[in-house]
Amino acid sequence: MVGTTLSHELRSYIQSQYNQGILDHNFDRVQSFQNEETPRFVMEVLGMFSHDADDMIKQVTTYLESPTVNFLSVVNVAHQLKGSSA
């Protein structure tokens, strides 16, 4: 029963993320690659995105805290972040 309850909670949580606009069709696409051979695919992709996004946000913060802001660098990193979230 515990597995069933956890599965139901996960489905409910994912649905709530769709309802809030946090997840969209791109999440469906990532989920479609998960199967018995790659049961942790979604977790691994989200983990990589989270790590990379954190690094990019730190990089933008560093650029913006510089005495002379290189806005081209800020735009480039922001564009990378946007692209990786699609």
C-alpha positions in Angstrom: 0.0 0.0 0.0 2.8 2.4 0.7 4.0 2.3 -2.9 0.5 3.0 -4.1 0.2 6.0 -1.7 3.5 7.4 -2.8 2.7 7.0 -6.5 -0.6 8.8 -5.9 1.1 11.6 -4.0 3.6 12.0 -6.8 1.0 12.1 -9.5 -1.0 14.7 -7.4 2.2 16.8 -6.9 3.1 16.7 -10.6 -0.5 17.7 -11.5 -0.3 20.6 -9.1 2.9 21.8 -10.8 1.1 21.7 -14.1 -1.8 23.6 -12.7 0.6 26.3 -11.4 2.3 26.6 -14.8 5.6 25.3 -13.4 5.6 22.2 -15.6 4.5 22.0 -19.2 4.7 19.8 -22.3 8.5 19.8 -22.0 8.2 17.8 -18.8 6.0 15.3 -20.6 8.8 15.0 -23.3 11.4 14.3 -20.6 9.2 11.8 -18.9 8.6 9.9 -22.2 12.3 8.9 -22.2 12.1 7.2 -18.8 11.5 3.4 -19.0 12.4 0.2 -17.2 16.0 0.5 -18.5 16.3 4.1 -17.3 14.0 4.4 -14.3 15.9 7.4 -12.8 16.0 9.4 -16.1 13.8 12.2 -14.9 15.5 12.6 -11.6 18.9 12.7 -13.3 17.8 15.3 -15.9 16.3 17.5 -13.2 19.4 17.1 -11.1 21.6 18.2 -13.9 19.4 21.1 -14.7 19.3 22.2 -11.1 23.1 22.1 -10.8 23.7 23.9 -14.1 21.0 26.5 -13.4 22.5 27.2 -10.0 25.9 27.7 -11.6 24.5 30.0 -14.2 22.6 32.1 -11.6 25.8 32.5 -9.6 27.7 33.5 -12.8 25.0 36.2 -13.6 25.2 37.4 -10.0 29.0 37.8 -10.2 28.7 39.7 -13.4 26.1 42.0 -12.0 28.1 42.7 -8.8 31.1 43.7 -10.9 32.0 47.5 -10.8 31.6 47.6 -14.6 28.8 45.3 -15.7 29.4 43.4 -18.9 25.8 43.2 -20.0 26.6 41.1 -23.1 27.9 38.4 -20.7 24.8 38.6 -18.6 22.6 38.3 -21.6 24.6 35.3 -22.9 24.3 33.4 -19.6 20.6 34.3 -19.2 20.0 33.0 -22.8 21.8 29.7 -21.9 19.6 29.4 -18.8 16.5 30.0 -20.8 17.5 27.5 -23.4 18.3 24.8 -20.8 14.8 25.2 -19.3 13.0 24.6 -22.5 
